[in-house]
């Protein structure tokens, strides 16, 4: 008699028994990158802001397409380093929620913002996001691995935003960027209230 195990069955077994592989100590270093990568995906505020930066960069086009996301990631890393070293960044949560609302509003407005202003805006808000990432780093984690994880996650989220923004442009439905902006800004207001 021949038995076949489906892929979904194997995936379920791996998911159920994966915790057994963590049953002994010493995983802090190896899990740091994964913890850093997961962090932006576990907070709606981070996810929306990073996605909006990608869509906004696509709308701006030209050098802003790569410069705005890179400035965001660079200053996010800077904010993380501030937190790792124990320096206090004031109003972190307020800055993060404000970033969601502002990036959403920029998508709604659909106005061209000069490159230098765009870079400063992205970098300024990224400092708050980075500081939050740094403060929430697990105590046993390697700062370098954790940082690499949250930078890779941010690049992924922004990349998805860029692809979506470019796709809307190619389809001739740029107004969808404004609809997305309204949803993102509205979510930012809800985060501020609740």
GUPAVO-834867 format. One record per residue: x negated, y negated, z of N, C-alpha, C, O in turn. Coordinates in Angstrom, 3 decimals, m for minus. Example, Ala and Ser with C-alpha at 12.3 -4.5 7.8 and 13.67 -1.06 7.14 Angstrom:
2
NUMI n.east n.north n.up ca.east ca.north ca.up c.east c.north c.up o.east o.north o.up
NUMI m13.190 5.690 7.800 m12.300 4.500 7.800 m13.200 3.300 7.800 m14.236 3.319 8.465 .
NUMI m12.850 2.250 7.080 m13.670 1.060 7.140 m12.900 m0.030 7.870 m13.409 m1.138 8.039 .
This chain:
194
NUMI n.east n.north n.up ca.east ca.north ca.up c.east c.north c.up o.east o.north o.up
NUMI m0.843 1.163 0.000 0.000 0.000 0.000 m0.898 m1.238 0.000 m1.873 m1.310 0.748 .
NUMI m0.562 m2.194 m0.834 m1.385 m3.384 m0.982 m0.667 m4.571 m0.333 0.508 m4.823 m0.599 .
NUMI m1.402 m5.298 0.529 m0.833 m6.462 1.193 m1.410 m7.727 0.581 m2.602 m7.790 0.278 .
NUMI m0.570 m8.728 0.400 m1.022 m10.028 m0.102 m0.731 m11.074 0.955 0.367 m11.135 1.507 .
NUMI m1.711 m11.877 1.222 m1.532 m12.968 2.176 m1.475 m14.265 1.380 m2.378 m14.572 0.601 .
NUMI m0.415 m15.009 1.584 m0.258 m16.254 0.833 m1.201 m17.332 1.371 m1.685 m17.254 2.500 .
NUMI m1.443 m18.319 0.545 m2.309 m19.433 0.944 m1.713 m20.193 2.121 m2.441 m20.640 3.008 .
NUMI m0.403 m20.340 2.131 0.230 m21.063 3.235 0.099 m20.287 4.539 m0.023 m20.891 5.605 .
NUMI 0.124 m18.968 4.472 m0.060 m18.141 5.667 m1.479 m18.301 6.207 m1.678 m18.424 7.416 .
NUMI m2.454 m18.300 5.314 m3.848 m18.497 5.727 m4.016 m19.881 6.346 m4.677 m20.023 7.375 .
NUMI m3.428 m20.893 5.730 m3.523 m22.253 6.259 m2.902 m22.343 7.648 m3.453 m22.998 8.533 .
NUMI m1.763 m21.694 7.843 m1.107 m21.686 9.144 m1.982 m21.015 10.193 m2.131 m21.534 11.300 .
NUMI m2.559 m19.874 9.861 m3.441 m19.169 10.796 m4.658 m20.013 11.158 m5.058 m20.070 12.321 .
NUMI m5.237 m20.660 10.170 m6.389 m21.521 10.440 m6.009 m22.683 11.348 m6.767 m23.040 12.251 .
NUMI m4.854 m23.267 11.118 m4.411 m24.380 11.949 m4.139 m23.938 13.384 m4.500 m24.636 14.332 .
NUMI m3.507 m22.784 13.540 m3.169 m22.284 14.875 m4.414 m21.925 15.672 m4.502 m22.236 16.860 .
NUMI m5.367 m21.279 15.033 m6.531 m20.789 15.759 m7.746 m21.709 15.690 m8.808 m21.358 16.204 .
NUMI m7.614 m22.861 15.075 m8.762 m23.755 14.961 m9.204 m24.303 16.309 m10.382 m24.607 16.495 .
NUMI m8.280 m24.434 17.246 m8.661 m24.955 18.560 m9.595 m24.007 19.299 m10.346 m24.446 20.170 .
NUMI m9.567 m22.734 18.977 m10.475 m21.789 19.620 m11.929 m22.110 19.312 m12.811 m21.851 20.131 .
NUMI m12.183 m22.669 18.145 m13.563 m23.003 17.797 m14.070 m24.183 18.606 m15.275 m24.433 18.641 .
NUMI m13.175 m24.912 19.257 m13.567 m26.044 20.093 m13.497 m25.692 21.574 m13.471 m26.584 22.422 .
NUMI m13.466 m24.426 21.888 m13.278 m23.991 23.266 m14.525 m24.153 24.125 m14.466 m23.937 25.335 .
NUMI m15.615 m24.515 23.543 m16.836 m24.711 24.321 m17.343 m26.133 24.118 m17.005 m26.768 23.119 .
NUMI m18.151 m26.644 25.052 m18.601 m28.035 24.980 m19.626 m28.252 23.867 m20.141 m27.307 23.271 .
NUMI m19.903 m29.540 23.609 m20.948 m29.893 22.665 m20.452 m30.345 21.310 m21.228 m30.413 20.357 .
NUMI m19.163 m30.658 21.210 m18.624 m31.076 19.923 m18.523 m32.585 19.788 m18.054 m33.077 18.763 .
NUMI m18.952 m33.331 20.798 m18.838 m34.781 20.748 m19.518 m35.382 19.543 m18.937 m36.218 18.851 .
NUMI m20.739 m34.968 19.285 m21.492 m35.507 18.157 m20.878 m35.097 16.828 m20.735 m35.919 15.923 .
NUMI m20.518 m33.830 16.713 m20.022 m33.354 15.423 m18.625 m33.867 15.122 m18.246 m33.957 13.954 .
NUMI m17.861 m34.201 16.130 m16.497 m34.661 15.922 m16.402 m36.178 15.820 m15.327 m36.702 15.528 .
NUMI m17.495 m36.894 16.053 m17.459 m38.353 16.055 m17.038 m38.910 14.702 m16.207 m39.816 14.632 .
NUMI m17.602 m38.375 13.636 m17.246 m38.850 12.303 m15.782 m38.615 11.992 m15.125 m39.463 11.388 .
NUMI m15.273 m37.466 12.404 m13.866 m37.151 12.185 m12.966 m38.080 13.001 m11.934 m38.537 12.510 .
NUMI m13.359 m38.355 14.241 m12.580 m39.280 15.075 m12.566 m40.673 14.456 m11.528 m41.334 14.430 .
NUMI m13.713 m41.117 13.960 m13.786 m42.418 13.303 m12.951 m42.462 12.036 m12.286 m43.460 11.757 .
NUMI m12.986 m41.381 11.270 m12.205 m41.320 10.037 m10.708 m41.325 10.339 m9.930 m41.946 9.614 .
NUMI m10.307 m40.644 11.394 m8.882 m40.528 11.720 m8.302 m41.823 12.273 m7.115 m42.098 12.091 .
NUMI m9.125 m42.620 12.944 m8.593 m43.783 13.656 m7.787 m44.740 12.778 m6.688 m45.117 13.183 .
NUMI m8.259 m45.154 11.613 m7.438 m46.070 10.807 m6.110 m45.472 10.350 m5.155 m46.207 10.100 .
NUMI m6.043 m44.167 10.239 m4.815 m43.516 9.793 m3.804 m43.350 10.927 m2.624 m43.110 10.673 .
NUMI m4.254 m43.476 12.166 m3.360 m43.247 13.301 m2.712 m44.524 13.815 m1.852 m44.471 14.694 .
NUMI m3.111 m45.654 13.285 m2.503 m46.916 13.688 m1.867 m47.596 12.486 m2.554 m47.913 11.516 .
NUMI m0.567 m47.820 12.544 0.141 m48.433 11.426 m0.429 m49.807 11.100 m0.493 m50.195 9.934 .
NUMI m0.846 m50.550 12.136 m1.398 m51.882 11.903 m2.670 m51.822 11.062 m2.826 m52.598 10.119 .
NUMI m3.581 m50.905 11.396 m4.813 m50.758 10.615 m4.496 m50.299 9.190 m5.016 m50.844 8.216 .
NUMI m3.656 m49.313 9.093 m3.317 m48.729 7.795 m2.722 m49.777 6.854 m3.127 m49.876 5.695 .
NUMI m1.767 m50.555 7.351 m1.114 m51.561 6.513 m2.066 m52.672 6.105 m2.066 m53.097 4.949 .
NUMI m2.881 m53.148 7.047 m3.808 m54.235 6.725 m4.830 m53.793 5.684 m5.103 m54.520 4.728 .
NUMI m5.386 m52.619 5.864 m6.411 m52.134 4.928 m5.822 m51.866 3.545 m6.447 m52.164 2.527 .
NUMI m4.635 m51.311 3.519 m3.947 m51.078 2.249 m3.663 m52.410 1.558 m3.881 m52.551 0.355 .
NUMI m3.174 m53.387 2.327 m2.859 m54.704 1.770 m4.107 m55.387 1.218 m4.037 m56.057 0.188 .
NUMI m5.243 m55.227 1.885 m6.493 m55.807 1.380 m6.816 m55.224 0.006 m7.242 m55.952 m0.890 .
NUMI m6.618 m53.932 m0.162 m6.870 m53.308 m1.458 m5.950 m53.831 m2.546 m6.405 m54.149 m3.645 .
NUMI m4.658 m53.923 m2.250 m3.698 m54.429 m3.239 m4.015 m55.886 m3.563 m3.984 m56.290 m4.726 .
NUMI m4.319 m56.675 m2.529 m4.649 m58.093 m2.709 m5.899 m58.248 m3.579 m5.932 m59.098 m4.469 .
NUMI m6.921 m57.436 m3.328 m8.146 m57.487 m4.132 m7.837 m57.162 m5.592 m8.396 m57.779 m6.499 .
NUMI m6.954 m56.201 m5.818 m6.560 m55.862 m7.193 m5.855 m57.039 m7.850 m6.065 m57.310 m9.032 .
NUMI m5.019 m57.739 m7.088 m4.320 m58.911 m7.620 m5.289 m60.026 m7.969 m5.130 m60.700 m8.987 .
NUMI m6.298 m60.221 m7.122 m7.271 m61.282 m7.366 m8.133 m60.959 m8.581 m8.454 m61.845 m9.373 .
NUMI m8.506 m59.692 m8.726 m9.304 m59.260 m9.869 m10.712 m59.835 m9.862 m11.143 m60.436 m8.878 .
NUMI m11.413 m59.648 m10.948 m12.783 m60.151 m11.078 m13.695 m59.620 m9.987 m13.609 m58.456 m9.594 .
NUMI m14.575 m60.497 m9.503 m15.505 m60.089 m8.443 m14.793 m59.775 m7.135 m15.291 m58.996 m6.323 .
NUMI m13.631 m60.380 m6.931 m12.878 m60.135 m5.693 m12.455 m58.678 m5.571 m12.243 m58.183 m4.464 .
NUMI m12.332 m57.995 m6.695 m11.908 m56.592 m6.692 m12.817 m55.735 m5.823 m12.343 m54.819 m5.150 .
NUMI m14.101 m56.016 m5.826 m15.038 m55.258 m4.982 m15.539 m56.084 m3.801 m15.844 m55.525 m2.747 .
NUMI m15.630 m57.415 m3.960 m16.222 m58.243 m2.908 m15.322 m58.362 m1.678 m15.814 m58.333 m0.550 .
NUMI m14.027 m58.494 m1.880 m13.115 m58.640 m0.737 m13.094 m57.366 0.113 m13.257 m57.457 1.330 .
NUMI m12.900 m56.183 m0.482 m12.959 m54.972 0.351 m14.316 m54.768 1.029 m14.375 m54.335 2.179 .
NUMI m15.404 m55.079 0.321 m16.729 m54.923 0.937 m16.939 m55.889 2.092 m17.531 m55.523 3.107 .
NUMI m16.453 m57.135 1.946 m16.598 m58.081 3.060 m15.772 m57.621 4.253 m16.187 m57.781 5.401 .
NUMI m14.605 m57.051 3.980 m13.779 m56.515 5.063 m14.530 m55.395 5.784 m14.594 m55.374 7.013 .
NUMI m15.095 m54.465 5.012 m15.796 m53.330 5.633 m17.049 m53.781 6.381 m17.351 m53.256 7.452 .
NUMI m17.778 m54.744 5.828 m19.003 m55.218 6.485 m18.693 m55.869 7.826 m19.361 m55.594 8.822 .
NUMI m17.685 m56.728 7.853 m17.361 m57.390 9.118 m16.612 m56.476 10.076 m16.658 m56.678 11.289 .
NUMI m15.929 m55.485 9.548 m15.327 m54.490 10.425 m16.429 m53.732 11.152 m16.321 m53.458 12.347 .
NUMI m17.479 m53.398 10.432 m18.638 m52.762 11.057 m19.256 m53.703 12.089 m19.653 m53.272 13.172 .
NUMI m19.337 m54.989 11.748 m19.851 m55.976 12.700 m19.003 m56.050 13.958 m19.542 m56.112 15.064 .
NUMI m17.686 m56.046 13.807 m16.797 m56.045 14.969 m16.957 m54.794 15.803 m16.901 m54.845 17.031 .
NUMI m17.158 m53.657 15.129 m17.406 m52.404 15.845 m18.690 m52.468 16.644 m18.740 m51.998 17.781 .
NUMI m19.733 m53.047 16.058 m21.012 m53.181 16.766 m20.860 m54.085 17.979 m21.430 m53.809 19.035 .
NUMI m20.092 m55.166 17.836 m19.834 m56.035 18.994 m19.202 m55.234 20.129 m19.602 m55.363 21.287 .
NUMI m18.220 m54.412 19.794 m17.545 m53.607 20.819 m18.473 m52.550 21.395 m18.463 m52.317 22.604 .
NUMI m19.287 m51.896 20.544 m20.218 m50.867 21.028 m21.192 m51.447 22.043 m21.570 m50.777 23.004 .
NUMI m21.598 m52.698 21.825 m22.590 m53.324 22.704 m21.963 m53.974 23.928 m22.675 m54.507 24.779 .
NUMI m20.646 m53.934 24.026 m19.973 m54.455 25.206 m19.554 m55.910 25.108 m19.016 m56.453 26.073 .
NUMI m19.783 m56.558 23.973 m19.338 m57.940 23.812 m17.832 m57.959 23.581 m17.288 m57.121 22.861 .
NUMI m17.186 m58.906 24.189 m15.727 m58.991 24.135 m15.295 m59.833 22.936 m15.751 m60.964 22.769 .
NUMI m14.435 m59.288 22.123 m13.790 m60.040 21.048 m12.390 m60.366 21.557 m11.575 m59.462 21.742 .
NUMI m12.098 m61.661 21.786 m10.789 m61.998 22.357 m9.645 m61.810 21.354 m9.837 m61.886 20.141 .
NUMI m8.468 m61.566 21.896 m7.226 m61.481 21.119 m7.283 m60.434 20.000 m6.831 m60.685 18.883 .
NUMI m7.837 m59.274 20.310 m7.998 m58.234 19.286 m6.645 m57.811 18.714 m6.448 m57.836 17.499 .
NUMI m5.729 m57.427 19.575 m4.438 m56.921 19.078 m3.660 m57.997 18.336 m3.032 m57.721 17.314 .
NUMI m3.701 m59.223 18.848 m3.007 m60.316 18.173 m3.622 m60.581 16.797 m2.904 m60.838 15.830 .
NUMI m4.951 m60.518 16.713 m5.627 m60.718 15.434 m5.285 m59.640 14.425 m5.134 m59.917 13.235 .
NUMI m5.164 m58.415 14.901 m4.829 m57.306 14.000 m3.407 m57.463 13.463 m3.173 m57.318 12.264 .
NUMI m2.465 m57.757 14.348 m1.070 m57.922 13.909 m0.949 m59.126 12.981 m0.233 m59.074 11.981 .
NUMI m1.651 m60.213 13.312 m1.633 m61.392 12.445 m2.204 m61.054 11.067 m1.720 m61.558 10.054 .
NUMI m3.227 m60.206 11.027 m3.812 m59.824 9.734 m2.791 m59.103 8.867 m2.741 m59.323 7.657 .
NUMI m1.984 m58.253 9.468 m0.951 m57.540 8.702 0.031 m58.546 8.100 0.393 m58.445 6.928 .
NUMI 0.457 m59.519 8.913 1.409 m60.514 8.421 0.792 m61.398 7.337 1.434 m61.675 6.324 .
NUMI m0.451 m61.841 7.545 m1.106 m62.732 6.578 m1.377 m62.016 5.259 m1.108 m62.566 4.191 .
NUMI m1.905 m60.800 5.323 m2.168 m60.076 4.076 m0.866 m59.772 3.339 m0.824 m59.813 2.110 .
NUMI 0.193 m59.468 4.081 1.499 m59.283 3.450 1.985 m60.564 2.797 2.506 m60.541 1.682 .
NUMI 1.812 m61.694 3.498 2.231 m62.989 2.950 1.432 m63.351 1.699 1.975 m63.938 0.762 .
NUMI 0.155 m63.006 1.683 m0.667 m63.273 0.494 m0.167 m62.478 m0.715 m0.217 m62.960 m1.846 .
NUMI 0.311 m61.268 m0.469 0.879 m60.479 m1.564 2.203 m61.074 m2.037 2.493 m61.082 m3.233 .
NUMI 2.999 m61.568 m1.098 4.276 m62.189 m1.466 4.028 m63.433 m2.313 4.671 m63.629 m3.344 .
NUMI 3.086 m64.276 m1.868 2.813 m65.542 m2.550 2.264 m65.331 m3.957 2.532 m66.129 m4.855 .
NUMI 1.511 m64.276 m4.150 0.920 m63.947 m5.459 0.167 m65.129 m6.059 0.181 m65.328 m7.273 .
NUMI m0.483 m65.904 m5.215 m1.286 m67.046 m5.670 m2.748 m66.645 m5.698 m3.196 m65.822 m4.900 .
NUMI m3.488 m67.239 m6.627 m4.923 m66.973 m6.685 m5.606 m67.774 m5.582 m5.451 m68.992 m5.496 .
NUMI m6.347 m67.088 m4.760 m7.104 m67.714 m3.670 m8.567 m67.707 m4.102 m9.057 m66.688 m4.590 .
NUMI m9.281 m68.837 m3.929 m10.701 m68.851 m4.307 m11.466 m67.718 m3.621 m11.139 m67.312 m2.506 .
NUMI m12.486 m67.221 m4.309 m13.233 m66.071 m3.816 m13.800 m66.311 m2.428 m13.677 m65.447 m1.560 .
NUMI m14.416 m67.463 m2.197 m15.038 m67.709 m0.889 m13.993 m67.720 0.222 m14.263 m67.239 1.322 .
NUMI m12.811 m68.258 m0.044 m11.739 m68.252 0.964 m11.253 m66.828 1.221 m10.984 m66.445 2.360 .
NUMI m11.148 m66.066 0.162 m10.709 m64.673 0.292 m11.696 m63.867 1.118 m11.302 m63.065 1.965 .
NUMI m12.989 m64.085 0.867 m14.021 m63.361 1.611 m13.985 m63.720 3.088 m14.084 m62.845 3.948 .
NUMI m13.841 m65.015 3.385 m13.789 m65.450 4.787 m12.558 m64.900 5.496 m12.639 m64.457 6.642 .
NUMI m11.440 m64.929 4.821 m10.200 m64.423 5.411 m10.299 m62.931 5.699 m9.965 m62.479 6.794 .
NUMI m10.757 m62.173 4.717 m10.897 m60.724 4.904 m11.897 m60.417 6.010 m11.641 m59.566 6.863 .
NUMI m13.033 m61.105 5.999 m14.072 m60.851 6.999 m13.606 m61.240 8.398 m13.868 m60.524 9.365 .
NUMI m12.921 m62.366 8.504 m12.457 m62.812 9.819 m11.502 m61.821 10.464 m11.661 m61.466 11.632 .
NUMI m10.519 m61.379 9.707 m9.571 m60.415 10.262 m10.206 m59.047 10.481 m9.818 m58.322 11.397 .
NUMI m11.172 m58.696 9.652 m11.839 m57.397 9.798 m12.580 m57.287 11.121 m12.725 m56.191 11.663 .
NUMI m13.047 m58.409 11.642 m13.750 m58.395 12.928 m12.850 m57.827 14.019 m13.306 m57.053 14.861 .
NUMI m11.579 m58.207 14.008 m10.636 m57.683 14.998 m10.432 m56.179 14.828 m10.413 m55.429 15.804 .
NUMI m10.280 m55.753 13.584 m10.087 m54.318 13.328 m11.309 m53.522 13.780 m11.171 m52.464 14.394 .
NUMI m12.497 m54.025 13.480 m13.727 m53.333 13.877 m13.892 m53.259 15.377 m14.305 m52.233 15.916 .
NUMI m13.564 m54.363 16.058 m13.674 m54.364 17.520 m12.722 m53.341 18.131 m13.070 m52.659 19.095 .
NUMI m11.522 m53.237 17.568 m10.574 m52.231 18.069 m11.104 m50.827 17.841 m10.995 m49.970 18.717 .
NUMI m11.678 m50.586 16.667 m12.262 m49.267 16.393 m13.371 m48.971 17.389 m13.454 m47.868 17.929 .
NUMI m14.216 m49.953 17.627 m15.339 m49.753 18.540 m14.902 m49.480 19.965 m15.487 m48.639 20.648 .
NUMI m13.874 m50.189 20.419 m13.394 m49.992 21.790 m12.740 m48.632 21.979 m12.738 m48.092 23.086 .
NUMI m12.191 m48.080 20.922 m11.479 m46.807 21.029 m12.342 m45.605 20.653 m11.837 m44.493 20.498 .
NUMI m13.645 m45.838 20.507 m14.555 m44.737 20.203 m14.631 m43.802 21.406 m14.768 m44.273 22.535 .
NUMI m14.547 m42.490 21.193 m14.688 m41.546 22.307 m16.041 m41.723 23.003 m17.050 m42.003 22.357 .
NUMI m16.045 m41.557 24.313 m17.244 m41.816 25.118 m18.436 m40.966 24.702 m19.574 m41.429 24.785 .
NUMI m18.206 m39.750 24.262 m19.318 m38.858 23.915 m19.709 m38.942 22.444 m20.603 m38.220 22.000 .
NUMI m19.054 m39.810 21.687 m19.283 m39.865 20.244 m20.538 m40.659 19.902 m20.920 m41.586 20.617 .
NUMI m21.157 m40.287 18.820 m22.265 m41.047 18.248 m21.685 m42.274 17.549 m20.793 m42.151 16.709 .
NUMI m22.191 m43.456 17.897 m21.685 m44.690 17.295 m21.889 m44.688 15.781 m21.039 m45.181 15.040 .
NUMI m23.002 m44.140 15.325 m23.278 m44.114 13.884 m22.305 m43.204 13.145 m21.764 m43.588 12.108 .
NUMI m22.079 m42.007 13.669 m21.153 m41.075 13.019 m19.731 m41.619 13.043 m19.003 m41.534 12.053 .
NUMI m19.347 m42.176 14.183 m18.013 m42.738 14.326 m17.819 m43.897 13.342 m16.786 m43.994 12.679 .
NUMI m18.823 m44.769 13.257 m18.751 m45.913 12.342 m18.659 m45.460 10.895 m17.867 m45.994 10.118 .
NUMI m19.462 m44.483 10.538 m19.413 m43.957 9.175 m18.017 m43.419 8.871 m17.497 m43.613 7.773 .
NUMI m17.418 m42.748 9.845 m16.067 m42.227 9.662 m15.054 m43.322 9.425 m14.238 m43.216 8.510 .
NUMI m15.086 m44.389 10.239 m14.061 m45.412 10.034 m14.336 m46.266 8.804 m13.402 m46.831 8.236 .
NUMI m15.578 m46.374 8.383 m15.876 m47.087 7.135 m15.375 m46.275 5.927 m14.793 m46.835 4.999 .
NUMI m15.605 m44.967 5.948 m15.127 m44.120 4.846 m13.600 m44.118 4.765 m13.031 m44.144 3.674 .
NUMI m12.945 m44.088 5.920 m11.479 m44.130 5.926 m10.979 m45.458 5.379 m10.031 m45.499 4.595 .
NUMI m11.620 m46.542 5.795 m11.224 m47.865 5.316 m11.406 m47.971 3.808 m10.532 m48.480 3.107 .
NUMI m12.540 m47.491 3.313 m12.781 m47.514 1.866 m11.713 m46.705 1.129 m11.263 m47.102 0.054 .
NUMI m11.311 m45.579 1.702 m10.275 m44.744 1.082 m8.935 m45.465 1.035 m8.260 m45.475 0.006 .
NUMI m8.559 m46.065 2.151 m7.268 m46.761 2.223 m7.261 m47.959 1.278 m6.295 m48.173 0.546 .
NUMI m8.344 m48.739 1.297 m8.419 m49.888 0.398 m8.451 m49.434 m1.062 m7.866 m50.082 m1.931 .
NUMI m9.128 m48.333 m1.325 m9.165 m47.799 m2.685 m7.783 m47.418 m3.183 m7.450 m47.656 m4.344 .
NUMI m6.978 m46.830 m2.310 m5.598 m46.494 m2.678 m4.819 m47.769 m2.974 m4.036 m47.817 m3.923 .
NUMI m5.034 m48.804 m2.159 m4.384 m50.092 m2.401 m4.795 m50.702 m3.733 m3.959 m51.233 m4.464 .
NUMI m6.089 m50.626 m4.046 m6.580 m51.149 m5.327 m5.939 m50.387 m6.483 m5.461 m50.990 m7.444 .
NUMI m5.933 m49.074 m6.386 m5.336 m48.262 m7.457 m3.859 m48.580 m7.647 m3.378 m48.673 m8.776 .
NUMI m3.143 m48.747 m6.542 m1.718 m49.044 m6.657 m1.509 m50.435 m7.251 m0.658 m50.619 m8.121 .
NUMI m2.285 m51.414 m6.783 m2.168 m52.767 m7.323 m2.474 m52.816 m8.811 m1.773 m53.487 m9.569 .
NUMI m3.509 m52.114 m9.231 m3.877 m52.067 m10.651 m2.804 m51.330 m11.467 m2.489 m51.725 m12.590 .
NUMI m2.258 m50.277 m10.900 m1.223 m49.526 m11.602 0.009 m50.397 m11.836 0.597 m50.379 m12.917 .
NUMI 0.399 m51.169 m10.800 1.539 m52.075 m10.965 1.260 m53.085 m12.073 2.150 m53.405 m12.861 .
NUMI 0.024 m53.589 m12.138 m0.331 m54.541 m13.197 m0.239 m53.888 m14.569 0.292 m54.480 m15.509 .
NUMI m0.748 m52.684 m14.684 m0.726 m51.979 m15.972 0.698 m51.658 m16.421 0.987 m51.634 m17.618 .
NUMI 1.573 m51.415 m15.468 2.965 m51.102 m15.791 3.795 m52.360 m16.019 4.959 m52.279 m16.410 .
NUMI 3.193 m53.526 m15.773 3.910 m54.784 m15.950 4.922 m55.064 m14.856 5.880 m55.806 m15.073 .
NUMI 4.725 m54.485 m13.693 5.656 m54.699 m12.573 4.910 m55.308 m11.379 4.945 m54.780 m10.267 .
NUMI 4.233 m56.441 m11.643 3.488 m57.096 m10.571 4.390 m57.522 m9.418 3.922 m57.707 m8.295 .
NUMI 5.688 m57.677 m9.696 6.602 m58.046 m8.618 6.653 m56.967 m7.534 7.028 m57.245 m6.395 .
NUMI 6.278 m55.745 m7.888 6.223 m54.683 m6.871 5.170 m55.005 m5.811 5.313 m54.615 m4.652 .
NUMI 4.105 m55.721 m6.210 3.121 m56.156 m5.224 3.770 m57.097 m4.217 3.462 m57.054 m3.026 .
NUMI 4.669 m57.947 m4.704 5.369 m58.861 m3.810 6.338 m58.104 m2.905 6.480 m58.433 m1.728 .
NUMI 6.995 m57.102 m3.454 7.880 m56.266 m2.637 7.068 m55.568 m1.545 7.472 m55.544 m0.382 .
NUMI 5.919 m55.001 m1.929 5.030 m54.379 m0.936 4.611 m55.392 0.114 4.596 m55.094 1.308 .
NUMI 4.269 m56.599 m0.341 3.870 m57.652 0.588 4.961 m57.974 1.587 4.690 m58.178 2.771 .
NUMI 6.204 m58.021 1.108 7.324 m58.276 2.008 7.489 m57.178 3.039 7.754 m57.441 4.212 .
NUMI 7.329 m55.951 2.588 7.439 m54.820 3.516 6.302 m54.854 4.540 6.520 m54.603 5.725 .
NUMI 5.099 m55.163 4.080 3.945 m55.199 4.981 4.079 m56.350 5.971 3.854 m56.165 7.167 .
NUMI 4.445 m57.542 5.483 4.619 m58.686 6.382 5.742 m58.414 7.385 5.623 m58.751 8.563 .
NUMI 6.831 m57.806 6.914 7.931 m57.458 7.815 7.500 m56.471 8.883 7.880 m56.597 10.048 .
NUMI 6.708 m55.490 8.483 6.189 m54.528 9.464 5.277 m55.228 10.462 5.283 m54.904 11.649 .
NUMI 4.493 m56.189 9.980 3.636 m56.956 10.888 4.453 m57.730 11.907 4.089 m57.788 13.082 .
NUMI 5.558 m58.329 11.464 6.432 m59.048 12.403 7.047 m58.091 13.413 7.153 m58.412 14.597 .
NUMI 7.451 m56.919 12.945 8.008 m55.920 13.865 6.960 m55.480 14.880 7.274 m55.303 16.057 .
NUMI 5.722 m55.302 14.436 4.648 m54.928 15.365 4.403 m56.028 16.393 4.074 m55.747 17.546 .
NUMI 4.565 m57.279 15.973 4.359 m58.398 16.894 5.459 m58.467 17.945 5.216 m58.856 19.087 .
NUMI 6.662 m58.088 17.552 7.803 m58.176 18.466 7.858 m56.985 19.415 8.136 m57.149 20.603 .
NUMI 7.597 m55.796 18.899 7.769 m54.586 19.708 6.491 m54.096 20.273 6.474 m53.086 20.977 .
